């Protein structure tokens, strides 16, 4: 009798574990199946950014499912947000474009007027010209940022990094004849396709021009070193200058608009150069990093 009783207890305990385990797995399966549409909705929402804001979430026709109702309202919200972004971009682009012409006329008129003024009166008007130049730079920067947003990211144009750098160097030398630039390719003799990346050549030239210009203006020796090399199997470009480095707080806000470090106090600028560089690179999935050494600033672009 005792043996039968123990056998019955074993069967009951085994049955309890079996039923409990089966119930737990079955409940988990049902819950996961019920939450699957919500998980898909979450994954689709995570993929949405400013480049694909018009990619609507899938909604079953004539469905009263709660998830489909939420997806439908989310799609309407995306459309409203896109309209707001478009109005903002159009205003920035149009206003910037319309302001360039009168500013250029004022600058030319002032420069002509300065030629007929006594030396003692020229200092005042030179200050006005300097402010006009800074305002023109701000407007041009806003136009560039607007252009970046309008670029079709799907384009498969291949451009050579070395050619973009050469063109940028030509621009900088024209603007600042006393600049000294050392360009090094490591290792020497790379094959052509190693230098090619996907992107917009004009925008990449703007990025390199801004970085070289910053290295020249904020360096203490007017010397800029540019290295084209390989970093972890990827094409990289390093732009290096000597001078005051950025502190930790400045590094956190380095790529934010209108950010200017302590080393820029003595120089004119609007604080949008690095923001433009960051936006151009991010549009094509590339990275930019800043490292500070002993009296050494290094910007590394990873392609």
TORKOL-4160 file (C-alpha; in steps of 0.2 Angstrom, whole numbers, padded with zeros to 4 digits, m for minus):
303
<pt num="1" X="0000" Y="0000" Z="0000"/>
<pt num="2" X="0014" Y="0012" Z="0004"/>
<pt num="3" X="0023" Y="0008" Z="m0012"/>
<pt num="4" X="0007" Y="0012" Z="m0022"/>
<pt num="5" X="0004" Y="0028" Z="m0012"/>
<pt num="6" X="0022" Y="0034" Z="m0016"/>
<pt num="7" X="0019" Y="0030" Z="m0034"/>
<pt num="8" X="0003" Y="0039" Z="m0034"/>
<pt num="9" X="0011" Y="0054" Z="m0026"/>
<pt num="10" X="0025" Y="0054" Z="m0039"/>
<pt num="11" X="0013" Y="0053" Z="m0053"/>
<pt num="12" X="0003" Y="0068" Z="m0045"/>
<pt num="13" X="0019" Y="0078" Z="m0043"/>
<pt num="14" X="0025" Y="0074" Z="m0061"/>
<pt num="15" X="0008" Y="0078" Z="m0068"/>
<pt num="16" X="0007" Y="0095" Z="m0058"/>
<pt num="17" X="0024" Y="0100" Z="m0065"/>
<pt num="18" X="0019" Y="0094" Z="m0082"/>
<pt num="19" X="0003" Y="0104" Z="m0082"/>
<pt num="20" X="0011" Y="0119" Z="m0074"/>
<pt num="21" X="0025" Y="0119" Z="m0087"/>
<pt num="22" X="0013" Y="0116" Z="m0101"/>
<pt num="23" X="0002" Y="0130" Z="m0095"/>
<pt num="24" X="0016" Y="0142" Z="m0093"/>
<pt num="25" X="0023" Y="0139" Z="m0110"/>
<pt num="26" X="0006" Y="0140" Z="m0118"/>
<pt num="27" X="0002" Y="0156" Z="m0109"/>
<pt num="28" X="0019" Y="0163" Z="m0115"/>
<pt num="29" X="0015" Y="0158" Z="m0133"/>
<pt num="30" X="m0002" Y="0166" Z="m0132"/>
<pt num="31" X="0005" Y="0182" Z="m0124"/>
<pt num="32" X="0019" Y="0184" Z="m0137"/>
<pt num="33" X="0007" Y="0181" Z="m0151"/>
<pt num="34" X="m0004" Y="0194" Z="m0145"/>
<pt num="35" X="0010" Y="0206" Z="m0143"/>
<pt num="36" X="0018" Y="0202" Z="m0159"/>
<pt num="37" X="0010" Y="0217" Z="m0169"/>
<pt num="38" X="0015" Y="0229" Z="m0155"/>
<pt num="39" X="0033" Y="0223" Z="m0156"/>
<pt num="40" X="0032" Y="0225" Z="m0175"/>
<pt num="41" X="0025" Y="0243" Z="m0173"/>
<pt num="42" X="0039" Y="0247" Z="m0161"/>
<pt num="43" X="0053" Y="0241" Z="m0173"/>
<pt num="44" X="0045" Y="0251" Z="m0187"/>
<pt num="45" X="0044" Y="0267" Z="m0177"/>
<pt num="46" X="0063" Y="0264" Z="m0172"/>
<pt num="47" X="0068" Y="0265" Z="m0190"/>
<pt num="48" X="0059" Y="0281" Z="m0194"/>
<pt num="49" X="0071" Y="0297" Z="m0195"/>
<pt num="50" X="0071" Y="0313" Z="m0204"/>
<pt num="51" X="0077" Y="0304" Z="m0220"/>
<pt num="52" X="0062" Y="0292" Z="m0221"/>
<pt num="53" X="0048" Y="0302" Z="m0212"/>
<pt num="54" X="0036" Y="0299" Z="m0226"/>
<pt num="55" X="0037" Y="0280" Z="m0225"/>
<pt num="56" X="0020" Y="0276" Z="m0217"/>
<pt num="57" X="0017" Y="0261" Z="m0205"/>
<pt num="58" X="0007" Y="0247" Z="m0213"/>
<pt num="59" X="m0011" Y="0247" Z="m0208"/>
<pt num="60" X="m0024" Y="0234" Z="m0213"/>
<pt num="61" X="m0038" Y="0241" Z="m0223"/>
<pt num="62" X="m0054" Y="0244" Z="m0213"/>
<pt num="63" X="m0047" Y="0236" Z="m0197"/>
<pt num="64" X="m0053" Y="0241" Z="m0180"/>
<pt num="65" X="m0038" Y="0233" Z="m0171"/>
<pt num="66" X="m0031" Y="0244" Z="m0158"/>
<pt num="67" X="m0013" Y="0242" Z="m0165"/>
<pt num="68" X="m0019" Y="0247" Z="m0183"/>
<pt num="69" X="m0029" Y="0262" Z="m0176"/>
<pt num="70" X="m0013" Y="0268" Z="m0167"/>
<pt num="71" X="m0003" Y="0265" Z="m0183"/>
<pt num="72" X="m0015" Y="0275" Z="m0193"/>
<pt num="73" X="m0015" Y="0290" Z="m0181"/>
<pt num="74" X="0004" Y="0289" Z="m0180"/>
<pt num="75" X="0005" Y="0290" Z="m0200"/>
<pt num="76" X="m0006" Y="0306" Z="m0199"/>
<pt num="77" X="0006" Y="0313" Z="m0186"/>
<pt num="78" X="0021" Y="0310" Z="m0197"/>
<pt num="79" X="0012" Y="0319" Z="m0211"/>
<pt num="80" X="0009" Y="0334" Z="m0200"/>
<pt num="81" X="0027" Y="0334" Z="m0194"/>
<pt num="82" X="0034" Y="0333" Z="m0212"/>
<pt num="83" X="0024" Y="0348" Z="m0217"/>
<pt num="84" X="0031" Y="0358" Z="m0202"/>
<pt num="85" X="0049" Y="0353" Z="m0207"/>
<pt num="86" X="0046" Y="0357" Z="m0225"/>
<pt num="87" X="0039" Y="0374" Z="m0221"/>
<pt num="88" X="0054" Y="0378" Z="m0209"/>
<pt num="89" X="0067" Y="0372" Z="m0222"/>
<pt num="90" X="0059" Y="0382" Z="m0236"/>
<pt num="91" X="0058" Y="0398" Z="m0225"/>
<pt num="92" X="0077" Y="0396" Z="m0220"/>
<pt num="93" X="0082" Y="0393" Z="m0238"/>
<pt num="94" X="0072" Y="0406" Z="m0246"/>
<pt num="95" X="0076" Y="0419" Z="m0233"/>
<pt num="96" X="0094" Y="0415" Z="m0234"/>
<pt num="97" X="0094" Y="0416" Z="m0253"/>
<pt num="98" X="0085" Y="0433" Z="m0253"/>
<pt num="99" X="0097" Y="0441" Z="m0240"/>
<pt num="100" X="0113" Y="0437" Z="m0249"/>
<pt num="101" X="0110" Y="0449" Z="m0264"/>
<pt num="102" X="0107" Y="0465" Z="m0253"/>
<pt num="103" X="0121" Y="0460" Z="m0242"/>
<pt num="104" X="0133" Y="0459" Z="m0256"/>
<pt num="105" X="0127" Y="0475" Z="m0263"/>
<pt num="106" X="0130" Y="0484" Z="m0247"/>
<pt num="107" X="0147" Y="0476" Z="m0245"/>
<pt num="108" X="0153" Y="0482" Z="m0263"/>
<pt num="109" X="0146" Y="0500" Z="m0260"/>
<pt num="110" X="0155" Y="0501" Z="m0243"/>
<pt num="111" X="0171" Y="0495" Z="m0251"/>
<pt num="112" X="0170" Y="0508" Z="m0265"/>
<pt num="113" X="0166" Y="0521" Z="m0252"/>
<pt num="114" X="0181" Y="0517" Z="m0241"/>
<pt num="115" X="0192" Y="0521" Z="m0255"/>
<pt num="116" X="0187" Y="0539" Z="m0254"/>
<pt num="117" X="0188" Y="0541" Z="m0235"/>
<pt num="118" X="0202" Y="0548" Z="m0225"/>
<pt num="119" X="0213" Y="0535" Z="m0216"/>
<pt num="120" X="0206" Y="0540" Z="m0199"/>
<pt num="121" X="0188" Y="0537" Z="m0204"/>
<pt num="122" X="0191" Y="0520" Z="m0212"/>
<pt num="123" X="0192" Y="0510" Z="m0195"/>
<pt num="124" X="0174" Y="0513" Z="m0192"/>
<pt num="125" X="0168" Y="0507" Z="m0209"/>
<pt num="126" X="0180" Y="0492" Z="m0208"/>
<pt num="127" X="0171" Y="0486" Z="m0193"/>
<pt num="128" X="0154" Y="0487" Z="m0202"/>
<pt num="129" X="0162" Y="0477" Z="m0216"/>
<pt num="130" X="0168" Y="0464" Z="m0204"/>
<pt num="131" X="0150" Y="0462" Z="m0197"/>
<pt num="132" X="0143" Y="0461" Z="m0214"/>
<pt num="133" X="0156" Y="0447" Z="m0219"/>
<pt num="134" X="0151" Y="0438" Z="m0203"/>
<pt num="135" X="0132" Y="0439" Z="m0207"/>
<pt num="136" X="0136" Y="0433" Z="m0225"/>
<pt num="137" X="0145" Y="0418" Z="m0218"/>
<pt num="138" X="0130" Y="0414" Z="m0207"/>
<pt num="139" X="0118" Y="0415" Z="m0221"/>
<pt num="140" X="0129" Y="0404" Z="m0232"/>
<pt num="141" X="0130" Y="0391" Z="m0218"/>
<pt num="142" X="0112" Y="0391" Z="m0216"/>
<pt num="143" X="0110" Y="0388" Z="m0235"/>
<pt num="144" X="0123" Y="0374" Z="m0234"/>
<pt num="145" X="0113" Y="0365" Z="m0220"/>
<pt num="146" X="0097" Y="0367" Z="m0231"/>
<pt num="147" X="0106" Y="0359" Z="m0245"/>
<pt num="148" X="0111" Y="0344" Z="m0235"/>
<pt num="149" X="0093" Y="0340" Z="m0230"/>
<pt num="150" X="0088" Y="0341" Z="m0248"/>
<pt num="151" X="0101" Y="0329" Z="m0254"/>
<pt num="152" X="0094" Y="0312" Z="m0260"/>
<pt num="153" X="0103" Y="0300" Z="m0249"/>
<pt num="154" X="0100" Y="0285" Z="m0261"/>
<pt num="155" X="0112" Y="0292" Z="m0274"/>
<pt num="156" X="0126" Y="0281" Z="m0278"/>
<pt num="157" X="0139" Y="0294" Z="m0284"/>
<pt num="158" X="0156" Y="0288" Z="m0280"/>
<pt num="159" X="0169" Y="0302" Z="m0277"/>
<pt num="160" X="0188" Y="0302" Z="m0273"/>
<pt num="161" X="0193" Y="0308" Z="m0256"/>
<pt num="162" X="0210" Y="0314" Z="m0262"/>
<pt num="163" X="0202" Y="0325" Z="m0276"/>
<pt num="164" X="0190" Y="0333" Z="m0264"/>
<pt num="165" X="0205" Y="0337" Z="m0252"/>
<pt num="166" X="0215" Y="0344" Z="m0266"/>
<pt num="167" X="0201" Y="0355" Z="m0271"/>
<pt num="168" X="0198" Y="0361" Z="m0253"/>
<pt num="169" X="0217" Y="0365" Z="m0251"/>
<pt num="170" X="0216" Y="0376" Z="m0267"/>
<pt num="171" X="0201" Y="0385" Z="m0260"/>
<pt num="172" X="0210" Y="0388" Z="m0243"/>
<pt num="173" X="0227" Y="0393" Z="m0251"/>
<pt num="174" X="0217" Y="0406" Z="m0261"/>
<pt num="175" X="0209" Y="0413" Z="m0246"/>
<pt num="176" X="0224" Y="0412" Z="m0234"/>
<pt num="177" X="0240" Y="0413" Z="m0245"/>
<pt num="178" X="0251" Y="0411" Z="m0229"/>
<pt num="179" X="0244" Y="0394" Z="m0224"/>
<pt num="180" X="0256" Y="0379" Z="m0224"/>
<pt num="181" X="0248" Y="0362" Z="m0228"/>
<pt num="182" X="0257" Y="0345" Z="m0226"/>
<pt num="183" X="0247" Y="0331" Z="m0235"/>
<pt num="184" X="0253" Y="0313" Z="m0232"/>
<pt num="185" X="0245" Y="0297" Z="m0239"/>
<pt num="186" X="0249" Y="0281" Z="m0229"/>
<pt num="187" X="0254" Y="0269" Z="m0236"/>
<pt num="188" X="0260" Y="0277" Z="m0252"/>
<pt num="189" X="0254" Y="0270" Z="m0268"/>
<pt num="190" X="0236" Y="0265" Z="m0263"/>
<pt num="191" X="0225" Y="0258" Z="m0278"/>
<pt num="192" X="0212" Y="0270" Z="m0284"/>
<pt num="193" X="0197" Y="0262" Z="m0277"/>
<pt num="194" X="0203" Y="0263" Z="m0259"/>
<pt num="195" X="0201" Y="0282" Z="m0261"/>
<pt num="196" X="0183" Y="0281" Z="m0267"/>
<pt num="197" X="0168" Y="0284" Z="m0256"/>
<pt num="198" X="0149" Y="0286" Z="m0259"/>
<pt num="199" X="0143" Y="0304" Z="m0257"/>
<pt num="200" X="0141" Y="0321" Z="m0264"/>
<pt num="201" X="0158" Y="0328" Z="m0270"/>
<pt num="202" X="0153" Y="0347" Z="m0267"/>
<pt num="203" X="0147" Y="0344" Z="m0250"/>
<pt num="204" X="0163" Y="0333" Z="m0245"/>
<pt num="205" X="0173" Y="0348" Z="m0252"/>
<pt num="206" X="0164" Y="0360" Z="m0240"/>
<pt num="207" X="0167" Y="0348" Z="m0226"/>
<pt num="208" X="0186" Y="0347" Z="m0229"/>
<pt num="209" X="0187" Y="0366" Z="m0232"/>
<pt num="210" X="0178" Y="0370" Z="m0215"/>
<pt num="211" X="0190" Y="0358" Z="m0206"/>
<pt num="212" X="0206" Y="0365" Z="m0214"/>
<pt num="213" X="0200" Y="0383" Z="m0212"/>
<pt num="214" X="0197" Y="0379" Z="m0193"/>
<pt num="215" X="0214" Y="0371" Z="m0191"/>
<pt num="216" X="0222" Y="0386" Z="m0199"/>
<pt num="217" X="0213" Y="0399" Z="m0190"/>
<pt num="218" X="0214" Y="0391" Z="m0173"/>
<pt num="219" X="0231" Y="0384" Z="m0174"/>
<pt num="220" X="0247" Y="0394" Z="m0168"/>
<pt num="221" X="0259" Y="0390" Z="m0182"/>
<pt num="222" X="0247" Y="0392" Z="m0197"/>
<pt num="223" X="0252" Y="0374" Z="m0201"/>
<pt num="224" X="0239" Y="0361" Z="m0205"/>
<pt num="225" X="0244" Y="0342" Z="m0207"/>
<pt num="226" X="0232" Y="0331" Z="m0217"/>
<pt num="227" X="0235" Y="0312" Z="m0217"/>
<pt num="228" X="0225" Y="0300" Z="m0228"/>
<pt num="229" X="0227" Y="0282" Z="m0220"/>
<pt num="230" X="0218" Y="0266" Z="m0215"/>
<pt num="231" X="0210" Y="0264" Z="m0198"/>
<pt num="232" X="0203" Y="0247" Z="m0194"/>
<pt num="233" X="0201" Y="0242" Z="m0212"/>
<pt num="234" X="0192" Y="0259" Z="m0216"/>
<pt num="235" X="0198" Y="0274" Z="m0226"/>
<pt num="236" X="0201" Y="0288" Z="m0214"/>
<pt num="237" X="0207" Y="0306" Z="m0215"/>
<pt num="238" X="0216" Y="0315" Z="m0200"/>
<pt num="239" X="0217" Y="0334" Z="m0200"/>
<pt num="240" X="0229" Y="0340" Z="m0186"/>
<pt num="241" X="0235" Y="0357" Z="m0180"/>
<pt num="242" X="0245" Y="0363" Z="m0165"/>
<pt num="243" X="0237" Y="0376" Z="m0153"/>
<pt num="244" X="0225" Y="0377" Z="m0138"/>
<pt num="245" X="0214" Y="0361" Z="m0136"/>
<pt num="246" X="0196" Y="0360" Z="m0131"/>
<pt num="247" X="0191" Y="0356" Z="m0113"/>
<pt num="248" X="0179" Y="0342" Z="m0109"/>
<pt num="249" X="0163" Y="0353" Z="m0108"/>
<pt num="250" X="0167" Y="0360" Z="m0125"/>
<pt num="251" X="0170" Y="0343" Z="m0133"/>
<pt num="252" X="0153" Y="0338" Z="m0127"/>
<pt num="253" X="0145" Y="0352" Z="m0137"/>
<pt num="254" X="0158" Y="0352" Z="m0151"/>
<pt num="255" X="0145" Y="0348" Z="m0165"/>
<pt num="256" X="0131" Y="0358" Z="m0159"/>
<pt num="257" X="0126" Y="0374" Z="m0169"/>
<pt num="258" X="0134" Y="0391" Z="m0164"/>
<pt num="259" X="0146" Y="0382" Z="m0152"/>
<pt num="260" X="0163" Y="0391" Z="m0151"/>
<pt num="261" X="0177" Y="0386" Z="m0140"/>
<pt num="262" X="0189" Y="0397" Z="m0130"/>
<pt num="263" X="0202" Y="0396" Z="m0143"/>
<pt num="264" X="0190" Y="0405" Z="m0155"/>
<pt num="265" X="0187" Y="0421" Z="m0145"/>
<pt num="266" X="0200" Y="0431" Z="m0155"/>
<pt num="267" X="0193" Y="0425" Z="m0172"/>
<pt num="268" X="0177" Y="0429" Z="m0181"/>
<pt num="269" X="0165" Y="0415" Z="m0184"/>
<pt num="270" X="0147" Y="0410" Z="m0182"/>
<pt num="271" X="0150" Y="0393" Z="m0174"/>
<pt num="272" X="0142" Y="0382" Z="m0188"/>
<pt num="273" X="0157" Y="0375" Z="m0197"/>
<pt num="274" X="0159" Y="0359" Z="m0187"/>
<pt num="275" X="0140" Y="0357" Z="m0187"/>
<pt num="276" X="0140" Y="0357" Z="m0206"/>
<pt num="277" X="0154" Y="0345" Z="m0206"/>
<pt num="278" X="0145" Y="0333" Z="m0194"/>
<pt num="279" X="0128" Y="0334" Z="m0204"/>
<pt num="280" X="0137" Y="0331" Z="m0221"/>
<pt num="281" X="0146" Y="0315" Z="m0214"/>
<pt num="282" X="0131" Y="0309" Z="m0204"/>
<pt num="283" X="0120" Y="0310" Z="m0220"/>
<pt num="284" X="0131" Y="0296" Z="m0228"/>
<pt num="285" X="0134" Y="0286" Z="m0212"/>
<pt num="286" X="0152" Y="0292" Z="m0209"/>
<pt num="287" X="0159" Y="0298" Z="m0193"/>
<pt num="288" X="0170" Y="0312" Z="m0186"/>
<pt num="289" X="0180" Y="0311" Z="m0170"/>
<pt num="290" X="0190" Y="0324" Z="m0160"/>
<pt num="291" X="0206" Y="0320" Z="m0150"/>
<pt num="292" X="0216" Y="0332" Z="m0140"/>
<pt num="293" X="0234" Y="0329" Z="m0136"/>
<pt num="294" X="0247" Y="0340" Z="m0128"/>
<pt num="295" X="0245" Y="0356" Z="m0138"/>
<pt num="296" X="0238" Y="0346" Z="m0152"/>
<pt num="297" X="0220" Y="0345" Z="m0160"/>
<pt num="298" X="0216" Y="0330" Z="m0171"/>
<pt num="299" X="0200" Y="0328" Z="m0181"/>
<pt num="300" X="0198" Y="0310" Z="m0188"/>
<pt num="301" X="0185" Y="0307" Z="m0202"/>
<pt num="302" X="0180" Y="0288" Z="m0204"/>
<pt num="303" X="0173" Y="0283" Z="m0221"/>
